[in-house]
Amino acid sequence: MRKWTRRLAEIGVELPEVARPVASYAPAVRSGNHVYTAGQLPIVGGELVTTGKLGAEVDQDAGQRLARTCTLNALAAVHGLVGLDSLAGVVKVVGFVASAEGFNAQPAVLNGASELLGEIFGDAGTHARSAVGVAELPLGAPVEVELIAEIDTTA
């Protein structure tokens, strides 16, 4: 095992199977030294974990856990394409939060994604990020996360 898969084992985290796309797209695509994931929903075992909007049916703590699940799905897509251990780190995270009127804690929700990446990658998990509140997400999902990872070309 190389460093990132070993780190997952150390912190007791397993990558799920790559989530099947819900429409016509690839879960991840490589372009040069980067891997771009499609937006990943909080799908576990082929099923959406929950539906609803943050600030209404879903609370902030649950939203953070859902963002973490989305991020694991994004990492699984990267792993399925190039192998997690081929990465130098994570460059960018974009998160979408289905938000009830007046809910404005999207950055706090996306901390679930960012903190997981820090646990796994350490400094190499430090990334730029956008946290965007939206009216609706596919299938009624509360959170969606996509990321851009950099491939280590020195290995």
Backbone bond lengths (Angstrom), bond angles and torsions (degrees), N, CA, C in turn:
res aa  C-N    CA-C-N  psi(-1)  N-CA   C-N-CA  omega(-1)  CA-C   N-CA-C  phi
1 M - - - 1.466 - - 1.526 109.30 -
2 R 1.311 114.99 136.68 1.460 119.46 175.45 1.513 109.01 -90.59
3 K 1.307 116.19 -174.24 1.455 120.72 -166.23 1.527 116.34 -60.86
4 W 1.321 120.65 -44.24 1.472 119.58 -173.51 1.524 111.81 -76.47
5 T 1.335 117.81 -40.85 1.461 118.18 177.65 1.521 110.41 -68.36
6 R 1.332 116.55 -33.31 1.469 119.73 175.49 1.525 110.06 -65.56
7 R 1.325 116.56 -40.47 1.471 120.53 179.64 1.525 110.49 -63.55
8 L 1.321 117.97 -41.22 1.467 120.52 176.54 1.524 110.49 -56.31
9 A 1.318 116.18 -46.44 1.470 120.08 179.49 1.524 110.91 -62.23
10 E 1.331 117.02 -40.90 1.468 121.08 -179.73 1.524 112.47 -60.78
11 I 1.335 116.92 -36.95 1.473 119.27 -178.52 1.529 112.21 -95.64
12 G 1.334 116.60 5.72 1.457 121.00 175.07 1.523 114.76 72.28
13 V 1.327 116.47 33.07 1.465 121.06 -179.51 1.520 109.17 -113.47
14 E 1.332 115.86 132.18 1.456 121.79 175.95 1.514 109.14 -110.96
15 L 1.326 115.45 136.80 1.457 118.60 173.91 1.528 108.72 -75.63
16 P 1.319 116.99 138.21 1.465 119.63 176.76 1.525 110.08 -77.22
17 E 1.312 116.00 174.50 1.459 120.77 169.17 1.519 107.23 -64.15
18 V 1.318 116.78 153.65 1.459 120.25 177.23 1.526 108.58 -62.74
19 A 1.338 115.77 126.51 1.467 120.82 -179.76 1.522 109.56 -67.03
20 R 1.320 115.80 135.50 1.465 120.17 177.22 1.519 109.41 -67.65
21 P 1.322 116.81 135.35 1.472 119.47 177.24 1.529 110.80 -59.03
22 V 1.322 116.02 145.86 1.467 120.24 179.18 1.529 111.34 -92.70
23 A 1.342 117.30 1.87 1.467 122.42 177.44 1.534 107.30 -155.39
24 S 1.324 117.48 -157.58 1.471 122.49 -175.55 1.521 111.66 -92.83
25 Y 1.329 116.39 89.29 1.460 122.86 177.24 1.519 109.09 -165.13
26 A 1.320 116.49 167.01 1.455 122.19 175.89 1.527 109.35 -95.03
27 P 1.327 118.70 144.39 1.465 120.66 177.81 1.530 113.35 -61.37
28 A 1.338 116.75 -32.14 1.470 121.45 178.98 1.522 108.65 -155.36
29 V 1.338 114.84 150.55 1.459 121.68 179.62 1.518 108.31 -137.49
30 R 1.322 115.12 138.76 1.468 120.28 175.98 1.523 108.92 -96.78
31 S 1.325 115.91 136.45 1.461 122.46 172.93 1.521 106.46 -137.41
32 G 1.304 116.92 111.11 1.454 120.51 -176.65 1.511 110.77 61.98
33 N 1.328 116.68 -125.02 1.469 121.44 -178.80 1.522 112.87 -98.69
34 H 1.322 116.78 18.88 1.458 120.21 -179.72 1.526 111.50 -125.76
35 V 1.317 114.65 149.92 1.462 121.73 172.36 1.519 107.02 -117.12
36 Y 1.323 115.25 128.52 1.457 122.98 179.15 1.520 107.53 -110.28
37 T 1.317 116.82 127.09 1.458 118.18 176.57 1.522 109.79 -96.51
38 A 1.303 114.27 153.13 1.457 120.36 168.08 1.525 107.12 -71.89
39 G 1.308 116.58 162.77 1.457 119.42 174.92 1.515 109.77 -60.15
40 Q 1.315 115.86 130.38 1.463 121.45 -178.34 1.527 109.64 -109.55
41 L 1.311 115.39 133.28 1.461 122.36 179.85 1.524 109.84 -93.69
42 P 1.330 117.98 166.73 1.468 120.50 176.48 1.532 110.58 -78.64
43 I 1.325 113.95 74.89 1.465 121.88 -179.66 1.518 108.39 -104.62
44 V 1.328 116.04 130.60 1.459 122.67 176.84 1.520 107.24 -129.39
45 G 1.320 116.51 127.13 1.455 120.40 179.82 1.524 113.20 59.71
46 G 1.314 116.26 32.51 1.459 120.79 177.99 1.517 114.79 83.28
47 E 1.322 117.59 1.62 1.464 121.26 -177.18 1.530 111.06 -124.14
48 L 1.328 115.55 141.51 1.454 121.14 173.84 1.523 108.62 -65.42
49 V 1.325 116.94 128.65 1.469 121.99 -175.06 1.524 111.73 -62.87
50 T 1.328 116.31 -45.04 1.461 120.59 -178.43 1.521 108.84 -159.27
51 T 1.302 116.18 167.62 1.460 122.04 174.42 1.523 108.24 -124.83
52 G 1.318 115.53 167.75 1.456 119.85 175.97 1.511 112.31 125.72
53 K 1.312 114.49 -179.92 1.459 121.25 -177.51 1.524 110.14 -115.17
54 L 1.331 114.02 145.22 1.451 119.76 174.28 1.517 108.58 -67.44
55 G 1.315 115.08 137.58 1.456 120.21 -177.93 1.522 112.49 89.17
56 A 1.322 116.67 -0.89 1.471 121.46 175.68 1.529 107.22 -132.34
57 E 1.317 117.62 -92.56 1.473 121.51 -176.97 1.533 113.16 -77.86
58 V 1.319 117.72 -19.86 1.468 122.20 -174.89 1.524 108.76 -124.40
59 D 1.346 116.63 129.49 1.465 118.68 179.59 1.526 110.72 -90.04
60 Q 1.311 115.52 169.24 1.457 122.36 -173.93 1.526 112.58 -60.08
61 D 1.327 118.22 -42.32 1.467 120.57 179.25 1.520 111.09 -62.75
62 A 1.316 116.98 -43.75 1.466 120.62 177.10 1.525 109.74 -63.19
63 G 1.317 117.43 -38.73 1.457 121.61 178.06 1.518 111.71 -60.60
64 Q 1.322 117.01 -40.32 1.467 120.51 177.56 1.524 111.08 -63.49
65 R 1.330 116.81 -41.28 1.467 120.26 177.94 1.534 110.46 -65.43
66 L 1.329 116.69 -38.25 1.463 120.48 178.20 1.531 110.90 -66.58
67 A 1.326 117.35 -38.71 1.466 120.80 177.07 1.527 110.20 -62.99
68 R 1.309 116.57 -37.37 1.459 121.37 176.28 1.529 110.51 -63.11
69 T 1.327 116.86 -43.63 1.466 121.17 178.34 1.523 110.78 -62.51
70 C 1.324 116.65 -43.80 1.471 120.95 177.12 1.524 110.57 -58.41
71 T 1.321 116.39 -41.93 1.454 121.65 -178.09 1.519 111.17 -67.22
72 L 1.316 117.43 -39.42 1.468 120.11 174.52 1.521 110.47 -60.92
73 N 1.335 116.71 -39.28 1.460 119.79 177.43 1.524 111.21 -65.67
74 A 1.333 117.24 -37.64 1.464 120.73 177.17 1.531 110.08 -65.58
75 L 1.316 117.24 -42.84 1.464 120.54 178.29 1.524 111.08 -65.04
76 A 1.322 117.14 -35.91 1.468 120.54 176.16 1.528 110.28 -63.01
77 A 1.334 116.87 -39.43 1.466 120.52 177.94 1.529 110.70 -64.19
78 V 1.337 116.26 -41.58 1.468 120.40 176.99 1.526 109.45 -63.44
79 H 1.316 116.18 -47.25 1.467 121.25 -178.87 1.526 110.77 -59.87
80 G 1.336 116.34 -41.08 1.461 120.11 179.59 1.520 113.26 -65.31
81 L 1.315 116.72 -25.85 1.463 120.92 -178.18 1.524 112.80 -90.90
82 V 1.332 117.79 -49.61 1.475 120.50 -173.42 1.525 113.97 -127.30
83 G 1.316 118.24 -6.56 1.459 120.92 -175.92 1.522 110.51 84.59
84 L 1.306 116.33 126.39 1.463 121.68 -176.26 1.530 112.17 -58.36
85 D 1.320 116.26 -34.63 1.457 119.76 -176.74 1.524 113.64 -73.18
86 S 1.315 117.52 -6.25 1.468 120.09 176.35 1.527 111.71 -84.66
87 L 1.341 117.07 -3.82 1.459 120.05 -174.48 1.519 113.65 -84.96
88 A 1.346 114.02 144.54 1.462 121.19 168.49 1.521 109.15 -85.14
89 G 1.338 116.57 -32.04 1.458 120.94 179.52 1.511 111.96 163.32
90 V 1.320 114.92 -168.78 1.464 122.56 -178.71 1.524 108.46 -107.49
91 V 1.318 116.03 133.92 1.459 122.09 -175.93 1.525 111.78 -99.82
92 K 1.330 117.14 -43.33 1.476 120.94 -171.84 1.520 109.92 -149.23
93 V 1.318 115.30 143.15 1.462 123.33 172.95 1.520 107.41 -127.26
94 V 1.316 115.29 134.45 1.460 120.99 172.40 1.524 106.57 -122.25
95 G 1.317 115.36 126.42 1.459 120.28 179.70 1.509 110.82 -123.79
96 F 1.320 114.83 139.74 1.459 122.45 177.97 1.521 107.80 -116.31
97 V 1.310 115.88 133.13 1.459 121.59 -176.93 1.526 108.36 -123.72
98 A 1.325 116.52 116.34 1.463 120.42 174.59 1.524 106.43 -68.01
99 S 1.337 115.99 117.25 1.461 120.67 -167.37 1.514 112.31 -121.52
100 A 1.320 115.28 130.65 1.460 120.80 172.01 1.530 108.44 -69.92
101 E 1.299 116.42 158.41 1.462 120.71 178.72 1.525 109.89 -54.72
102 G 1.319 115.80 131.06 1.453 121.18 178.39 1.517 114.51 89.54
103 F 1.339 118.59 -10.98 1.467 119.83 178.66 1.520 108.32 -80.28
104 N 1.331 116.80 124.37 1.460 120.02 -177.80 1.529 112.92 -135.39
105 A 1.323 116.77 25.79 1.468 120.69 179.99 1.528 111.50 -102.16
106 Q 1.325 116.99 34.76 1.458 120.70 179.22 1.531 112.12 -55.69
107 P 1.344 118.91 -42.89 1.472 117.93 178.44 1.531 112.87 -59.63
108 A 1.316 117.93 -38.45 1.465 120.61 179.03 1.526 110.80 -65.43
109 V 1.320 117.07 -39.20 1.465 120.62 177.59 1.520 109.83 -61.25
110 L 1.336 116.89 -44.88 1.459 121.16 -177.55 1.518 112.64 -71.65
111 N 1.328 117.84 -11.42 1.465 119.12 173.20 1.526 110.84 -60.09
112 G 1.325 117.45 -26.85 1.465 120.40 175.68 1.515 111.68 -58.03
113 A 1.331 116.48 -38.39 1.467 121.82 177.51 1.525 110.13 -73.68
114 S 1.316 116.73 -50.54 1.465 121.52 -174.94 1.522 112.26 -63.00
115 E 1.314 117.18 -41.19 1.463 120.55 -179.45 1.523 111.36 -66.58
116 L 1.331 117.38 -38.11 1.463 120.03 176.40 1.525 110.29 -62.45
117 L 1.320 117.23 -45.00 1.462 120.29 179.86 1.526 111.14 -62.31
118 G 1.326 117.36 -35.75 1.457 121.01 174.99 1.522 111.90 -65.75
119 E 1.338 116.93 -40.60 1.471 120.88 178.16 1.522 111.03 -60.78
120 I 1.314 115.82 -40.72 1.465 120.36 -176.10 1.517 111.61 -79.96
121 F 1.321 117.43 -51.58 1.456 122.16 -168.66 1.529 114.78 -100.95
122 G 1.330 118.04 -6.36 1.460 119.39 -176.66 1.519 110.07 59.68
123 D 1.326 117.17 -136.34 1.463 121.38 -179.42 1.527 112.10 -60.49
124 A 1.318 117.49 -30.39 1.464 121.30 179.48 1.531 111.38 -70.16
125 G 1.323 116.88 -9.95 1.460 121.07 176.58 1.519 113.09 -93.58
126 T 1.341 117.49 -3.16 1.461 120.73 177.78 1.518 108.26 -69.41
127 H 1.320 116.58 126.72 1.457 121.60 -170.44 1.522 111.70 -141.42
128 A 1.318 114.96 160.48 1.462 120.60 167.29 1.527 106.44 -76.64
129 R 1.347 117.10 154.94 1.469 118.64 -175.84 1.511 111.12 -151.30
130 S 1.321 114.76 145.88 1.460 122.62 168.94 1.516 107.45 -122.25
131 A 1.324 116.75 136.05 1.466 123.01 176.65 1.520 106.50 -123.02
132 V 1.325 115.93 111.26 1.449 121.72 -169.76 1.531 110.72 -116.83
133 G 1.317 116.58 127.02 1.456 121.34 174.00 1.518 109.54 -84.61
134 V 1.325 116.24 132.48 1.463 121.59 -179.61 1.531 110.18 -131.92
135 A 1.323 115.35 161.14 1.462 120.78 -179.32 1.530 111.87 -74.86
136 E 1.320 117.47 -38.99 1.472 121.95 -177.12 1.517 109.62 -147.57
137 L 1.327 115.56 152.17 1.457 122.85 172.68 1.531 108.83 -126.99
138 P 1.331 117.53 162.12 1.461 119.96 -179.67 1.530 112.89 -53.02
139 L 1.304 115.69 139.29 1.471 124.56 177.55 1.524 113.42 62.10
140 G 1.334 117.26 11.03 1.462 120.41 -178.03 1.519 113.30 80.77
141 A 1.335 117.01 15.73 1.468 121.25 -178.90 1.528 110.26 -62.60
142 P 1.325 116.79 146.14 1.463 120.70 177.42 1.539 113.58 -78.56
143 V 1.342 116.98 -29.36 1.460 121.78 -173.54 1.523 109.49 -142.14
144 E 1.325 115.61 147.91 1.467 122.80 173.78 1.522 107.52 -141.17
145 V 1.332 117.24 137.45 1.455 121.77 -178.19 1.525 109.52 -131.82
146 E 1.328 114.90 136.76 1.463 120.92 170.54 1.519 107.72 -128.57
147 L 1.327 115.64 157.14 1.463 118.03 179.17 1.516 111.55 -145.32
148 I 1.319 113.75 162.23 1.461 122.76 173.49 1.524 106.56 -120.80
149 A 1.322 115.58 125.71 1.456 120.93 179.46 1.521 109.02 -117.45
150 E 1.329 115.98 151.43 1.453 121.64 178.92 1.528 109.89 -104.10
151 I 1.315 115.86 135.14 1.454 121.70 178.69 1.527 108.50 -85.77
152 D 1.329 116.48 137.68 1.461 122.44 178.70 1.527 108.00 -79.61
153 T 1.320 116.31 111.27 1.458 121.11 -178.76 1.525 112.26 -90.93
154 T 1.333 116.74 -1.25 1.464 119.94 179.91 1.521 112.15 -91.40
155 A 1.330 116.81 -11.49 1.474 120.29 -176.16 1.507 111.89 -78.83
